[in-house]
């Protein structure tokens, strides 16, 4: 039994941590020698008002640009390809370069945030994203545009890798669920607004303006962030360059292999990619197991609540991507809706998510994520099944309420799950947890998109309906995984208050 600690020492060469057991309200003192710096500017439990509002505004602006830019590029791809006199196959790199850069750098940048501070990584990512947006706007060839998009992807990874970790430092612990819920609303609104904004800009101006609009927004976000974002205590370990290279290779090859499988790549080449991916992955895991603060958070994956939340997240995003990619084909090919009508019919999904996410965030501060997440994914599955059983000639209301049901279920799940994931990690490992949150989302979305592509290649006439049934299956599986968190005792809950001294 560890000795109980009544109060903290102020001048010592020891690192002191309180691990809070939420069930028994007990505090223990774990003491081990180290030389971890104390940043006196870090508030003990969130930022005071109104500084908190300015910090939230900085995060909202950055995440909005990063999420929206992916959707904007997808909408504008045919126009860009025509103006730059290139074919569709090569123009895909405008999208793929952005996604690949995020994939390979998400975990390394989250680890870097633990070492040099989340504020620095976020602001550096925001600045790079802004400058790369200017580069995209000034590009006059596919090569320069693709390179600028890769840089933009690295900037977006800097924003997304530590975004949730910053939410944890901005909000008081009792309001963490509320903060994560607001963050989910921003993502949902950005996702639904992206195509609309892109269409509006393209109707008035040429495609470079799609990227140019990021420049003044990015400058404003950097200016606000320099004054408002909090500084946090930094971890004492150095950056693992070899681990970063292995992580980039493993996840880059994994995402590429999944995408290639969905698009019917030759079996021999696909098996070779998977073999190289497995080799890199084995070396990465073996290396990370020996480190006290691993880049691939194997230490956090040993925490049952964290690993179950990761599994739940992957299942949910597979289901979401299966539905959102296949539904436009169902609405257009089966029911004859136009592109404009399809946009309007899908809109209730993210709107319902945006309404439900902050409510679920508040509830997650009081009720277990296992219950809320399970209920949310059950509602999500019901919405997906209702979409699979649409009538032969559905009207607008028939589609809209089903979309809203699926979106509301996803919103009820997302905020509590994200709160459980980030809250299960010790505060000094918030960067690793934030990076894993983004990696789980990206992995789930890639698997979902690959499954849709595979279905369209093999059963084109029934692909959309089958995709919705598979999506509902993943949602139900996620609900079951979420329920497992109810039987897991949180034996190692987060260190929500860390006091360090030199």
N, C-alpha and C positions, 0 to 999 in steps of 0.2 A: 504494500500500500504506500502510495506517495504521500509525503507530508503535506498537511493542509497549510495554506498560506494566507495569513490574515491581511497583510498589506504588502505593498510593493516597495522594494528598495529603490532609491533614486540615484545613488552613485555606486556602481558596482561593475565588475567585469563579467557579470553573468547575464545571460539572456533569460528572460522570464516570460512565461506564457500561461494564460488562464484558458483552460478548456472547459467550456460551459456545457453541462449536461442539462438539456432543456427539460428532461422528464423529472429529474430528481433535484434540480436547482442546486447542484453541488459544484464547488470550484476547487480545483487542485492546482498545485504549483509545480510545474516541470522546470527544472533548472539544469542548464548545461553551459559550459563556457563557450563564449563566442565574442566576436567584436562587431556586432551589428549596429549600424548607425541609427541614431534617433533624429528624426527630422521634426523639430519643435513646431513647424508650421502645420503639421498634420493635426486636424481636430480629433478628439478622442472618439467621437461617435457622430460622424457626418458633418456637413457644412452648415453653418447658421444661415438663416434667411436674412436678406434676399440673395446672398451669394450663391446659395443652392440653385436658385432659379436660373442664374446666368450660366452656371456649370451645366445644368440640364439643357439649356439652349445650345450650348456648344456641342454636346453629344448628339442632340437631335439634328442639328445642321449637318454634322459629319456623317451620321448613319443614313440620313435621308439622301445625301449625294451618292454615297457608296451603293446603296440598294437601288436607287432610281437609275443610276447610270447603266446598270446591266440591262434593265428593261428598255431604256432609251436606245441602246445600241442594237438590240434585237429588232425593234420597230424600224429603225433607220437603215438597216443593213442593205436592203435592195437599192435604196436611193444612193447610199455611199458607193456601192459597187458600180452603179451606172456612172456616177460622176467621176470616179477614179479609173474608169475604163478597165475593170478587172472582172473576172468571172466569180460566180457564187462560191465555188470551192475555196478559192484563195481568200475571199472576203470574210469567210468564217473565222479567220484568225483574229479579226477585230474583236470577236466575242471570246474565242478560245484563249487568246493571249491574256486577256483580263482575268478569266477564271483560273487559268493555270498559275498565274502569278499569286493569286490569293491562296490557292491550294498549297503551294510549296512553302509559303512564308508565314502562314497563320500561326503554327505552333512555335517556330523559332522567334517570331516577334513577341508572342505572349511570354515566352521565357525571358526575352530581353527586357520586357516590361518589369518583371520581378526584380531584375538586377539594377537597371538604371532608372526605373520609375515609370509608372503607367502614363503619367502626364507627358513625359518626354516622347515616348513612343507614339502616343496619340497625336500630339502636335506635329511631330515629324511626319507621320503618315498623312495628316491633314494638309501640311504644306506641300509634300510631294504630290498628293492627289491634285491639288490646285494648280501647281506648275505643269503637271502632266496634262491636265485638262486644257491649259493654254497651248501646249504642244499639239494636242489633238486638233484644236481649232485651227492652228496654223499649218497643219499637214497638207501637203499637195500630192502625196503618193501613198499607195497602200503600205509600203515598207515603213515610212516614217509614222503613219497613223498606227500601224500595228505595234511598233516599238513604244510609241507614246502610251498606247493602251496597256502594254505590259507594265510600264512605270506606274500608270494609274492603278493597276491591280495591286502592285506592291504598296502603294499609298492606301488603298482601300483595306488591305490586310492590316496595316498599322492601325487604322481606325477600328476595325472590327475585332482585332485580336485582344484588345484591352478594354473594349467598350463596357462590358459587364463588370470587369474588375473596378473600373472607375465609378460605375453606379454604386458599387458596394462602399466606396470611400465617400461618396457624395451624400448618401442617405443615411440617417440613423438606422441602427439595426432593426428597430421595431417597425420601420417603414420600408424595409428592403423589398418586400413583395410588391408594394405600391410602385416603387421606382422601376422594378423590372417590368411591371405591367405597363407603365407609361412608355418604356422603351419598346415593348412589343407593339403598342399602338403606332408609334412612329414608323416602325418597320412595315406594318400593315398598310398604313396610309401611303407611304412611299412606293410600295409595290403596286398599289392600285392606281396611283397618280402618274407613275412613270409613262405608260403608254399614252395616256391622255395628253400629258404635257408634251411628249415627243410629237404627237400628231399636230398639236396646236402650233408648236414652233415650226415644224416643217411646212405648215400651211401658210406661214408668213415669211419665212426666211430659209436660207440654205442650211445644210446639215452641220457646218462648223459651229453654228450658234447653239446646237445641242450641248456642246462641250464648253463653249465660251461662257454660258450662264453660270457655270460652276465657279468661275474665277472670282467675281465679287462676293459670292456666298462664302467661298473658302477663305478669302481674306478676312471677312467679318468674323467667321468662326475662329480663325487663328487668333485674331486680336482679342476676342472675348475670352478664349481659352487661356491665353497668357496671363490674364488677370484672375480668372475664376476657378480653373481646375486645381484641385488640391495636390499637394506633394505628399507622397507616402514613403514609409520606411523602405529601404532597399535591402535585398538579400545579399549575403556576403560572398556567394560563390561567383565564379567567373563564367563567361559565356562559353558554351560548348560548341565550337565551330564544327568539329567532326560529327557531333550529334545532329547539328542543324543540317549538314549536308545529307546525312542518312535519312533524316526526317523528310527533307524535301524530295529526295529520290523515292522514298517509300510511298508517300502520299501522292506525289505526282504520277508515278507509274501505276498506282492503284486506281486513281481516278481515270487515267488514260485507258487502262485495261477494261474497266467497267464500261466506259463509253464505247470502246472498240467492240466489246461483246454485244452491246446493244445494236450496233450498226453492222453486224454480220462480218466482222473481219475474219480472214482466213484462220483456220484452227491452229495451224503450226505457228504462225506469228503470234497469235493470242496466247498460246501456251508458253511461248518463249517470254513474252511480257510478264505473264503471271509468275513464271519461275524466277525471273530477275526481281520482281516485286517481293516475292516470298523471301529470297535471300537477303535483300536489303532490310526487310522487316525483321527477320531473325537477328541480324547484326544490331539493328537499332534497339530491339528489346533487351538483348543481352547487355548492351552497353548501358542502357538506361537503368537496368536493375542494380547496377553497382554505384549509382550516383545518388547523393542525398536529395538533390532537387532536379529530377530528370526533366528533360525537354518534353518527351512523350510521358505524360503524367501517370506512370505505372504506380506511383505511390498513392495517387488519388483513386486510381481504379481498384485498389485494394479495399477502399471504403465502400461497403455494400450500397449505401444510399446513392453515392456518386455513380458507381458503375451501372446500377439499375436505371438511374436517370438518363445516363448516356444511351443505354439500350432503348429506353422509351422514346427518346428524342429521335434516334435513327428511324425507328418504326414509323413514327408520326410523319416525318418529312418524306419518307418513301411513299406513304399513302397520299400525302398532300401533292407531291409532284406527279404521281400516277394520275390523279384526278385532274389537276390543272392543265396538264399537257394534253390529255385525251379529250376533255370536255369540249373544247372548241371544235374538234373534228366531229364529235357527236352532234353538236348543235347545228353545224353547217351542213354536213353530209346527210345526216338522218332527218333533220327537221327543217332544213332550208333557211335558217336564219342568216342574215347578212353579217359582215364583220362588225358594223356599228352596233347591231342588236346583240351580238355575242358579247361585246365589251360591256354593254349595259346589263346583260343577264349574269355575267360573272361578278359584277361589282358588289352585289349583296354579300358575297363570301368575305372579302377583306373588310367590308364595313362592319359586318357582324363580329369579326375577329377584333376589330378596333374598339367596338363597344364593350365586348366581353372581357378583353385582356386586363384593363385596369380594375374591373370588378373582381376578377379572379386574383389579381395581384393583392388586393386588400384582403380577400378571403384567405390567401396563402400565408398571411401573417398570423392567422388564428387557427387554421385547420391543416392537417397533414397533406402533403403533396400526393401521397398515395391515393387518398380518397378523391381529391379534386382532379388529379390527372386521370384516374380511372374513369370517373364520371364524364370528364370532357371527351376522352377518346371513345367512350361508348356512344355519346351523342354524335360525335364525328362519324363513327361507323354507321349510325342510323341515317345520317344525312347522305353518306355515300351510297348506301343501299337504296335509299329513296330515289336518288338520281339514276341508279341503274334500272329502276322500275318506272321510269317516266312513261306516261301514256303515249299513244301513237302520235297524237297531235297536241302537244302541250302548249298552253298559252303562257304569257309572261309570268303570271302568278304561280303556275305549276312549277316553273323552273326556279323562280326567285326564292320561294320559301325553302326549297330544298338546299339551295346554295347558302342561304342564311343559316339554316340548321347546321350544315357542315362547318361553316365559318365560326359559328358560336361555340360549337364543340371544340374546335381547334383552339380558340381563344381561351376557353376555360381550362384547357390542358397546359398551354404554353407557359404562361406566367408562373404558376406553381412549380412546374418542372424545372424551369430555368432558375427559380429561387432555390429549389432543393439542390440543384447541381452546384451553384456558386456558393451556397451556404454550407455545403458539406465539406468544403475545402478550408484548411487553415488560412487566415487572412494573408499571410505572407506567400501563399500559393494561389492567390486569386487570379494572377495572370495565367497560370497553367490551366485553371478551371475555365476561365473565359475563352482561352484558345481551344480547349476541348469542346466547349459548347458550340463554337463556330465550326469546328471540324466535323462534329456529329451532324450538324445541319447540312453542311456541304456534301458529306458522304451520303446521307439519306436522299438528298435531292438528285445526286448523280445516279444512284441506284434506281430511283423512280423513273428518271428520264430514260435510262438505258432499258428498263423493262418495257416502257411504252414503245420505244423504237423497235425492240425485239418482237413485240406483239404485232406491230404494223407490218413487219417483214414476214411473219409466219401465218397470222390469221387476220388479214386486212379487213375482212367483212364484219368481223365481230370483235375487233381489237378494243374499241372504246368501252363496250359493255364488260368485257373480260377484265379490262384494266380497272374499272370501278369495283368489281367484285374482289379483285386482288387487293386493291387499296383498302376496302373494308376489312379484309382479312388482316392486313398489317395493322390497322387501327385497333382491331380487337386484340391482336397479339400485344400491342403496346399497352392496352388497358390491363391485360393480365400481368405484364411486367411491372406496370405502375403499382398494381395491388400488392405485389411482393414486398414493396417498401413498407407496408403496414406491419409485416411480421419481422422486419429487421430492426433490432435494437440499435439506436445511434450511438454505438460504443465510442466513436471518435468524432465528436461534433466539432465544428469549427472553432478556432481561436478568434472570436469576434473582437477581443480586446488584446492587443499585443503591445506590451511596453518594453522598449529596448533601450539600452544605454551603453555608452562607451566606458 
